[in-house]
């Protein structure tokens, strides 16, 4: 009986070691290479992974800007500042008429959110959706937004059952 247990332990130890070696091999030799320009653009983006640009994260959006010629003004949390920095990296002339169109300009104004604390019931649903943990609080207690860290992705606005999370322009 003891021999069978030792044999099983030996077998799984060897199997684990072999799988570890295989994973190491694959991580080195099957490494996906990233574009340096895409990484530069990705480093400018706010890394909230909010999906408001239509892509699942900031890096796929950065790749789409380079490969699919995607518009550079889709990052809502980044706002106008990010738009201008990306345009500078890509050496794109900025169309000043773009900022005159209120529909486009409203997308590029940085904003944040705040919680109307009189109506907050402490359900904590907003805590789960905030990608950068800019909302602090605990279940059953009031919540508040750390304005310094909020990127304005607005993911928490639609999840609030009391509609007490509002956008605020900076």
mmCIF file of the C-alpha atoms, coordinates in Angstrom:
data_MODEL
# 
_entry.id   MODEL 
# 
loop_
_atom_site.group_PDB 
_atom_site.id 
_atom_site.type_symbol 
_atom_site.label_atom_id 
_atom_site.label_alt_id 
_atom_site.label_comp_id 
_atom_site.label_asym_id 
_atom_site.label_entity_id 
_atom_site.label_seq_id 
_atom_site.pdbx_PDB_ins_code 
_atom_site.Cartn_x 
_atom_site.Cartn_y 
_atom_site.Cartn_z 
_atom_site.occupancy 
_atom_site.B_iso_or_equiv 
_atom_site.pdbx_formal_charge 
_atom_site.auth_seq_id 
_atom_site.auth_comp_id 
_atom_site.auth_asym_id 
_atom_site.auth_atom_id 
_atom_site.pdbx_PDB_model_num 
ATOM 1   C CA . UNK A 1 1   ? 0.000   0.000  0.000   1.00 0.00 ? 1   UNK A CA 1 
ATOM 2   C CA . UNK A 1 2   ? 2.775   2.430  0.965   1.00 0.00 ? 2   UNK A CA 1 
ATOM 3   C CA . UNK A 1 3   ? 4.661   1.466  -2.190  1.00 0.00 ? 3   UNK A CA 1 
ATOM 4   C CA . UNK A 1 4   ? 1.682   2.482  -4.365  1.00 0.00 ? 4   UNK A CA 1 
ATOM 5   C CA . UNK A 1 5   ? 1.493   5.906  -2.675  1.00 0.00 ? 5   UNK A CA 1 
ATOM 6   C CA . UNK A 1 6   ? 5.224   6.506  -3.131  1.00 0.00 ? 6   UNK A CA 1 
ATOM 7   C CA . UNK A 1 7   ? 5.015   5.360  -6.750  1.00 0.00 ? 7   UNK A CA 1 
ATOM 8   C CA . UNK A 1 8   ? 2.111   7.744  -7.432  1.00 0.00 ? 8   UNK A CA 1 
ATOM 9   C CA . UNK A 1 9   ? 3.982   10.628 -5.769  1.00 0.00 ? 9   UNK A CA 1 
ATOM 10  C CA . UNK A 1 10  ? 7.085   9.863  -7.841  1.00 0.00 ? 10  UNK A CA 1 
ATOM 11  C CA . UNK A 1 11  ? 5.045   9.656  -11.050 1.00 0.00 ? 11  UNK A CA 1 
ATOM 12  C CA . UNK A 1 12  ? 3.302   13.004 -10.452 1.00 0.00 ? 12  UNK A CA 1 
ATOM 13  C CA . UNK A 1 13  ? 6.577   14.669 -9.474  1.00 0.00 ? 13  UNK A CA 1 
ATOM 14  C CA . UNK A 1 14  ? 8.185   13.575 -12.742 1.00 0.00 ? 14  UNK A CA 1 
ATOM 15  C CA . UNK A 1 15  ? 5.074   14.559 -14.705 1.00 0.00 ? 15  UNK A CA 1 
ATOM 16  C CA . UNK A 1 16  ? 5.021   18.014 -13.075 1.00 0.00 ? 16  UNK A CA 1 
ATOM 17  C CA . UNK A 1 17  ? 8.700   18.553 -13.838 1.00 0.00 ? 17  UNK A CA 1 
ATOM 18  C CA . UNK A 1 18  ? 8.207   17.579 -17.490 1.00 0.00 ? 18  UNK A CA 1 
ATOM 19  C CA . UNK A 1 19  ? 5.208   19.883 -17.850 1.00 0.00 ? 19  UNK A CA 1 
ATOM 20  C CA . UNK A 1 20  ? 7.210   22.708 -16.268 1.00 0.00 ? 20  UNK A CA 1 
ATOM 21  C CA . UNK A 1 21  ? 10.008  22.201 -18.784 1.00 0.00 ? 21  UNK A CA 1 
ATOM 22  C CA . UNK A 1 22  ? 7.474   22.165 -21.641 1.00 0.00 ? 22  UNK A CA 1 
ATOM 23  C CA . UNK A 1 23  ? 5.854   25.390 -20.417 1.00 0.00 ? 23  UNK A CA 1 
ATOM 24  C CA . UNK A 1 24  ? 9.251   27.059 -20.149 1.00 0.00 ? 24  UNK A CA 1 
ATOM 25  C CA . UNK A 1 25  ? 10.118  25.971 -23.669 1.00 0.00 ? 25  UNK A CA 1 
ATOM 26  C CA . UNK A 1 26  ? 6.848   27.230 -25.125 1.00 0.00 ? 26  UNK A CA 1 
ATOM 27  C CA . UNK A 1 27  ? 7.026   30.552 -23.274 1.00 0.00 ? 27  UNK A CA 1 
ATOM 28  C CA . UNK A 1 28  ? 10.434  31.258 -24.801 1.00 0.00 ? 28  UNK A CA 1 
ATOM 29  C CA . UNK A 1 29  ? 10.127  29.884 -28.323 1.00 0.00 ? 29  UNK A CA 1 
ATOM 30  C CA . UNK A 1 30  ? 6.476   30.642 -29.041 1.00 0.00 ? 30  UNK A CA 1 
ATOM 31  C CA . UNK A 1 31  ? 6.574   34.172 -27.696 1.00 0.00 ? 31  UNK A CA 1 
ATOM 32  C CA . UNK A 1 32  ? 4.221   36.562 -29.487 1.00 0.00 ? 32  UNK A CA 1 
ATOM 33  C CA . UNK A 1 33  ? 6.198   39.582 -30.575 1.00 0.00 ? 33  UNK A CA 1 
ATOM 34  C CA . UNK A 1 34  ? 4.555   42.945 -30.076 1.00 0.00 ? 34  UNK A CA 1 
ATOM 35  C CA . UNK A 1 35  ? 4.957   45.940 -32.304 1.00 0.00 ? 35  UNK A CA 1 
ATOM 36  C CA . UNK A 1 36  ? 7.088   48.705 -30.805 1.00 0.00 ? 36  UNK A CA 1 
ATOM 37  C CA . UNK A 1 37  ? 4.750   51.395 -32.139 1.00 0.00 ? 37  UNK A CA 1 
ATOM 38  C CA . UNK A 1 38  ? 1.725   49.563 -30.745 1.00 0.00 ? 38  UNK A CA 1 
ATOM 39  C CA . UNK A 1 39  ? 3.477   49.378 -27.371 1.00 0.00 ? 39  UNK A CA 1 
ATOM 40  C CA . UNK A 1 40  ? 4.215   53.125 -27.497 1.00 0.00 ? 40  UNK A CA 1 
ATOM 41  C CA . UNK A 1 41  ? 0.567   53.896 -28.173 1.00 0.00 ? 41  UNK A CA 1 
ATOM 42  C CA . UNK A 1 42  ? -0.535  51.360 -25.559 1.00 0.00 ? 42  UNK A CA 1 
ATOM 43  C CA . UNK A 1 43  ? 1.683   53.052 -22.960 1.00 0.00 ? 43  UNK A CA 1 
ATOM 44  C CA . UNK A 1 44  ? -0.132  56.339 -23.635 1.00 0.00 ? 44  UNK A CA 1 
ATOM 45  C CA . UNK A 1 45  ? -3.577  54.815 -23.148 1.00 0.00 ? 45  UNK A CA 1 
ATOM 46  C CA . UNK A 1 46  ? -5.033  54.848 -19.618 1.00 0.00 ? 46  UNK A CA 1 
ATOM 47  C CA . UNK A 1 47  ? -5.067  51.010 -19.280 1.00 0.00 ? 47  UNK A CA 1 
ATOM 48  C CA . UNK A 1 48  ? -8.609  50.875 -17.937 1.00 0.00 ? 48  UNK A CA 1 
ATOM 49  C CA . UNK A 1 49  ? -9.562  48.099 -20.390 1.00 0.00 ? 49  UNK A CA 1 
ATOM 50  C CA . UNK A 1 50  ? -13.078 49.609 -20.410 1.00 0.00 ? 50  UNK A CA 1 
ATOM 51  C CA . UNK A 1 51  ? -13.944 48.673 -24.001 1.00 0.00 ? 51  UNK A CA 1 
ATOM 52  C CA . UNK A 1 52  ? -15.537 52.015 -24.895 1.00 0.00 ? 52  UNK A CA 1 
ATOM 53  C CA . UNK A 1 53  ? -13.346 52.193 -27.986 1.00 0.00 ? 53  UNK A CA 1 
ATOM 54  C CA . UNK A 1 54  ? -14.929 48.993 -29.274 1.00 0.00 ? 54  UNK A CA 1 
ATOM 55  C CA . UNK A 1 55  ? -11.945 46.778 -28.481 1.00 0.00 ? 55  UNK A CA 1 
ATOM 56  C CA . UNK A 1 56  ? -11.504 44.435 -25.499 1.00 0.00 ? 56  UNK A CA 1 
ATOM 57  C CA . UNK A 1 57  ? -8.534  46.338 -24.126 1.00 0.00 ? 57  UNK A CA 1 
ATOM 58  C CA . UNK A 1 58  ? -6.012  49.089 -24.677 1.00 0.00 ? 58  UNK A CA 1 
ATOM 59  C CA . UNK A 1 59  ? -3.406  47.002 -26.532 1.00 0.00 ? 59  UNK A CA 1 
ATOM 60  C CA . UNK A 1 60  ? -5.882  45.631 -29.123 1.00 0.00 ? 60  UNK A CA 1 
ATOM 61  C CA . UNK A 1 61  ? -7.028  49.216 -29.724 1.00 0.00 ? 61  UNK A CA 1 
ATOM 62  C CA . UNK A 1 62  ? -3.398  50.330 -30.162 1.00 0.00 ? 62  UNK A CA 1 
ATOM 63  C CA . UNK A 1 63  ? -2.841  47.524 -32.681 1.00 0.00 ? 63  UNK A CA 1 
ATOM 64  C CA . UNK A 1 64  ? -6.021  48.475 -34.532 1.00 0.00 ? 64  UNK A CA 1 
ATOM 65  C CA . UNK A 1 65  ? -4.814  52.062 -34.821 1.00 0.00 ? 65  UNK A CA 1 
ATOM 66  C CA . UNK A 1 66  ? -1.697  50.817 -36.588 1.00 0.00 ? 66  UNK A CA 1 
ATOM 67  C CA . UNK A 1 67  ? -2.968  47.847 -38.570 1.00 0.00 ? 67  UNK A CA 1 
ATOM 68  C CA . UNK A 1 68  ? -6.598  48.706 -39.342 1.00 0.00 ? 68  UNK A CA 1 
ATOM 69  C CA . UNK A 1 69  ? -6.152  52.493 -39.487 1.00 0.00 ? 69  UNK A CA 1 
ATOM 70  C CA . UNK A 1 70  ? -8.674  52.879 -36.655 1.00 0.00 ? 70  UNK A CA 1 
ATOM 71  C CA . UNK A 1 71  ? -9.651  56.391 -35.533 1.00 0.00 ? 71  UNK A CA 1 
ATOM 72  C CA . UNK A 1 72  ? -7.366  57.694 -32.810 1.00 0.00 ? 72  UNK A CA 1 
ATOM 73  C CA . UNK A 1 73  ? -10.150 59.498 -30.962 1.00 0.00 ? 73  UNK A CA 1 
ATOM 74  C CA . UNK A 1 74  ? -12.037 56.531 -29.529 1.00 0.00 ? 74  UNK A CA 1 
ATOM 75  C CA . UNK A 1 75  ? -10.407 56.457 -26.086 1.00 0.00 ? 75  UNK A CA 1 
ATOM 76  C CA . UNK A 1 76  ? -13.004 58.174 -23.935 1.00 0.00 ? 76  UNK A CA 1 
ATOM 77  C CA . UNK A 1 77  ? -11.121 57.940 -20.604 1.00 0.00 ? 77  UNK A CA 1 
ATOM 78  C CA . UNK A 1 78  ? -7.964  59.268 -22.250 1.00 0.00 ? 78  UNK A CA 1 
ATOM 79  C CA . UNK A 1 79  ? -9.751  62.227 -23.772 1.00 0.00 ? 79  UNK A CA 1 
ATOM 80  C CA . UNK A 1 80  ? -8.235  64.985 -25.837 1.00 0.00 ? 80  UNK A CA 1 
ATOM 81  C CA . UNK A 1 81  ? -4.821  64.688 -24.206 1.00 0.00 ? 81  UNK A CA 1 
ATOM 82  C CA . UNK A 1 82  ? -4.376  61.113 -25.424 1.00 0.00 ? 82  UNK A CA 1 
ATOM 83  C CA . UNK A 1 83  ? -5.735  62.012 -28.863 1.00 0.00 ? 83  UNK A CA 1 
ATOM 84  C CA . UNK A 1 84  ? -3.109  64.721 -29.250 1.00 0.00 ? 84  UNK A CA 1 
ATOM 85  C CA . UNK A 1 85  ? -0.260  62.499 -28.008 1.00 0.00 ? 85  UNK A CA 1 
ATOM 86  C CA . UNK A 1 86  ? -1.181  59.658 -30.367 1.00 0.00 ? 86  UNK A CA 1 
ATOM 87  C CA . UNK A 1 87  ? -1.424  62.116 -33.258 1.00 0.00 ? 87  UNK A CA 1 
ATOM 88  C CA . UNK A 1 88  ? 2.057   63.373 -32.406 1.00 0.00 ? 88  UNK A CA 1 
ATOM 89  C CA . UNK A 1 89  ? 3.554   59.858 -32.335 1.00 0.00 ? 89  UNK A CA 1 
ATOM 90  C CA . UNK A 1 90  ? 1.926   58.932 -35.649 1.00 0.00 ? 90  UNK A CA 1 
ATOM 91  C CA . UNK A 1 91  ? 2.793   62.345 -37.143 1.00 0.00 ? 91  UNK A CA 1 
ATOM 92  C CA . UNK A 1 92  ? -0.821  63.041 -38.060 1.00 0.00 ? 92  UNK A CA 1 
ATOM 93  C CA . UNK A 1 93  ? -1.911  66.589 -38.746 1.00 0.00 ? 93  UNK A CA 1 
ATOM 94  C CA . UNK A 1 94  ? -4.661  67.486 -36.321 1.00 0.00 ? 94  UNK A CA 1 
ATOM 95  C CA . UNK A 1 95  ? -7.843  68.714 -37.929 1.00 0.00 ? 95  UNK A CA 1 
ATOM 96  C CA . UNK A 1 96  ? -8.895  71.726 -35.846 1.00 0.00 ? 96  UNK A CA 1 
ATOM 97  C CA . UNK A 1 97  ? -12.428 71.436 -37.274 1.00 0.00 ? 97  UNK A CA 1 
ATOM 98  C CA . UNK A 1 98  ? -12.659 68.159 -35.392 1.00 0.00 ? 98  UNK A CA 1 
ATOM 99  C CA . UNK A 1 99  ? -12.723 70.067 -32.119 1.00 0.00 ? 99  UNK A CA 1 
ATOM 100 C CA . UNK A 1 100 ? -15.381 72.472 -33.387 1.00 0.00 ? 100 UNK A CA 1 
ATOM 101 C CA . UNK A 1 101 ? -17.888 69.653 -33.902 1.00 0.00 ? 101 UNK A CA 1 
ATOM 102 C CA . UNK A 1 102 ? -19.642 69.339 -30.533 1.00 0.00 ? 102 UNK A CA 1 
ATOM 103 C CA . UNK A 1 103 ? -20.318 65.625 -30.995 1.00 0.00 ? 103 UNK A CA 1 
ATOM 104 C CA . UNK A 1 104 ? -16.604 64.859 -31.409 1.00 0.00 ? 104 UNK A CA 1 
ATOM 105 C CA . UNK A 1 105 ? -15.434 67.399 -28.871 1.00 0.00 ? 105 UNK A CA 1 
ATOM 106 C CA . UNK A 1 106 ? -17.676 66.047 -26.139 1.00 0.00 ? 106 UNK A CA 1 
ATOM 107 C CA . UNK A 1 107 ? -15.964 62.670 -26.515 1.00 0.00 ? 107 UNK A CA 1 
ATOM 108 C CA . UNK A 1 108 ? -12.577 64.230 -25.934 1.00 0.00 ? 108 UNK A CA 1 
ATOM 109 C CA . UNK A 1 109 ? -13.352 66.275 -22.842 1.00 0.00 ? 109 UNK A CA 1 
ATOM 110 C CA . UNK A 1 110 ? -11.932 64.506 -19.839 1.00 0.00 ? 110 UNK A CA 1 
ATOM 111 C CA . UNK A 1 111 ? -14.437 63.792 -17.154 1.00 0.00 ? 111 UNK A CA 1 
ATOM 112 C CA . UNK A 1 112 ? -14.733 61.799 -14.019 1.00 0.00 ? 112 UNK A CA 1 
ATOM 113 C CA . UNK A 1 113 ? -17.622 60.487 -11.966 1.00 0.00 ? 113 UNK A CA 1 
ATOM 114 C CA . UNK A 1 114 ? -18.885 61.257 -8.511  1.00 0.00 ? 114 UNK A CA 1 
ATOM 115 C CA . UNK A 1 115 ? -21.288 59.464 -6.202  1.00 0.00 ? 115 UNK A CA 1 
ATOM 116 C CA . UNK A 1 116 ? -24.280 61.250 -4.743  1.00 0.00 ? 116 UNK A CA 1 
ATOM 117 C CA . UNK A 1 117 ? -23.664 59.961 -1.237  1.00 0.00 ? 117 UNK A CA 1 
ATOM 118 C CA . UNK A 1 118 ? -27.176 60.821 -0.030  1.00 0.00 ? 118 UNK A CA 1 
ATOM 119 C CA . UNK A 1 119 ? -28.636 58.215 -2.384  1.00 0.00 ? 119 UNK A CA 1 
ATOM 120 C CA . UNK A 1 120 ? -25.901 55.564 -2.160  1.00 0.00 ? 120 UNK A CA 1 
ATOM 121 C CA . UNK A 1 121 ? -27.199 52.414 -0.490  1.00 0.00 ? 121 UNK A CA 1 
ATOM 122 C CA . UNK A 1 122 ? -23.820 50.675 -0.305  1.00 0.00 ? 122 UNK A CA 1 
ATOM 123 C CA . UNK A 1 123 ? -24.665 47.840 -2.679  1.00 0.00 ? 123 UNK A CA 1 
ATOM 124 C CA . UNK A 1 124 ? -20.994 47.672 -3.794  1.00 0.00 ? 124 UNK A CA 1 
ATOM 125 C CA . UNK A 1 125 ? -21.862 46.877 -7.417  1.00 0.00 ? 125 UNK A CA 1 
ATOM 126 C CA . UNK A 1 126 ? -19.721 49.781 -8.581  1.00 0.00 ? 126 UNK A CA 1 
ATOM 127 C CA . UNK A 1 127 ? -16.683 48.357 -6.788  1.00 0.00 ? 127 UNK A CA 1 
ATOM 128 C CA . UNK A 1 128 ? -16.707 45.246 -8.956  1.00 0.00 ? 128 UNK A CA 1 
ATOM 129 C CA . UNK A 1 129 ? -16.805 47.034 -12.305 1.00 0.00 ? 129 UNK A CA 1 
ATOM 130 C CA . UNK A 1 130 ? -14.211 49.764 -11.684 1.00 0.00 ? 130 UNK A CA 1 
ATOM 131 C CA . UNK A 1 131 ? -11.130 48.570 -13.601 1.00 0.00 ? 131 UNK A CA 1 
ATOM 132 C CA . UNK A 1 132 ? -8.695  50.723 -11.622 1.00 0.00 ? 132 UNK A CA 1 
ATOM 133 C CA . UNK A 1 133 ? -10.252 50.615 -8.142  1.00 0.00 ? 133 UNK A CA 1 
ATOM 134 C CA . UNK A 1 134 ? -10.977 54.340 -8.059  1.00 0.00 ? 134 UNK A CA 1 
ATOM 135 C CA . UNK A 1 135 ? -14.138 53.717 -6.027  1.00 0.00 ? 135 UNK A CA 1 
ATOM 136 C CA . UNK A 1 136 ? -13.661 53.016 -2.339  1.00 0.00 ? 136 UNK A CA 1 
ATOM 137 C CA . UNK A 1 137 ? -16.155 51.692 0.123   1.00 0.00 ? 137 UNK A CA 1 
ATOM 138 C CA . UNK A 1 138 ? -17.530 48.488 1.497   1.00 0.00 ? 138 UNK A CA 1 
ATOM 139 C CA . UNK A 1 139 ? -20.783 46.573 1.247   1.00 0.00 ? 139 UNK A CA 1 
ATOM 140 C CA . UNK A 1 140 ? -23.420 48.298 3.360   1.00 0.00 ? 140 UNK A CA 1 
ATOM 141 C CA . UNK A 1 141 ? -21.465 51.560 3.612   1.00 0.00 ? 141 UNK A CA 1 
ATOM 142 C CA . UNK A 1 142 ? -21.248 54.692 1.504   1.00 0.00 ? 142 UNK A CA 1 
ATOM 143 C CA . UNK A 1 143 ? -18.885 54.723 -1.437  1.00 0.00 ? 143 UNK A CA 1 
ATOM 144 C CA . UNK A 1 144 ? -16.841 57.541 -2.858  1.00 0.00 ? 144 UNK A CA 1 
ATOM 145 C CA . UNK A 1 145 ? -14.750 58.089 -5.969  1.00 0.00 ? 145 UNK A CA 1 
ATOM 146 C CA . UNK A 1 146 ? -11.077 58.963 -5.723  1.00 0.00 ? 146 UNK A CA 1 
ATOM 147 C CA . UNK A 1 147 ? -11.107 61.758 -8.300  1.00 0.00 ? 147 UNK A CA 1 
ATOM 148 C CA . UNK A 1 148 ? -7.344  61.634 -8.742  1.00 0.00 ? 148 UNK A CA 1 
ATOM 149 C CA . UNK A 1 149 ? -7.511  58.076 -10.091 1.00 0.00 ? 149 UNK A CA 1 
ATOM 150 C CA . UNK A 1 150 ? -10.845 58.012 -11.941 1.00 0.00 ? 150 UNK A CA 1 
ATOM 151 C CA . UNK A 1 151 ? -10.377 57.893 -15.722 1.00 0.00 ? 151 UNK A CA 1 
ATOM 152 C CA . UNK A 1 152 ? -14.016 58.506 -16.605 1.00 0.00 ? 152 UNK A CA 1 
ATOM 153 C CA . UNK A 1 153 ? -14.643 55.180 -18.296 1.00 0.00 ? 153 UNK A CA 1 
ATOM 154 C CA . UNK A 1 154 ? -18.261 55.338 -16.998 1.00 0.00 ? 154 UNK A CA 1 
ATOM 155 C CA . UNK A 1 155 ? -18.532 51.579 -16.477 1.00 0.00 ? 155 UNK A CA 1 
ATOM 156 C CA . UNK A 1 156 ? -19.937 52.206 -12.998 1.00 0.00 ? 156 UNK A CA 1 
ATOM 157 C CA . UNK A 1 157 ? -22.664 54.621 -14.135 1.00 0.00 ? 157 UNK A CA 1 
ATOM 158 C CA . UNK A 1 158 ? -24.905 52.028 -15.782 1.00 0.00 ? 158 UNK A CA 1 
ATOM 159 C CA . UNK A 1 159 ? -24.439 49.401 -13.061 1.00 0.00 ? 159 UNK A CA 1 
ATOM 160 C CA . UNK A 1 160 ? -25.677 51.594 -10.181 1.00 0.00 ? 160 UNK A CA 1 
ATOM 161 C CA . UNK A 1 161 ? -29.261 50.580 -9.235  1.00 0.00 ? 161 UNK A CA 1 
ATOM 162 C CA . UNK A 1 162 ? -29.895 53.915 -7.473  1.00 0.00 ? 162 UNK A CA 1 
ATOM 163 C CA . UNK A 1 163 ? -28.576 56.104 -10.332 1.00 0.00 ? 163 UNK A CA 1 
ATOM 164 C CA . UNK A 1 164 ? -26.413 57.968 -7.847  1.00 0.00 ? 164 UNK A CA 1 
ATOM 165 C CA . UNK A 1 165 ? -23.221 57.881 -9.953  1.00 0.00 ? 165 UNK A CA 1 
ATOM 166 C CA . UNK A 1 166 ? -22.997 60.910 -12.226 1.00 0.00 ? 166 UNK A CA 1 
ATOM 167 C CA . UNK A 1 167 ? -20.438 62.198 -14.740 1.00 0.00 ? 167 UNK A CA 1 
ATOM 168 C CA . UNK A 1 168 ? -18.578 65.380 -13.978 1.00 0.00 ? 168 UNK A CA 1 
ATOM 169 C CA . UNK A 1 169 ? -16.531 67.336 -16.531 1.00 0.00 ? 169 UNK A CA 1 
ATOM 170 C CA . UNK A 1 170 ? -13.061 68.368 -15.465 1.00 0.00 ? 170 UNK A CA 1 
# 
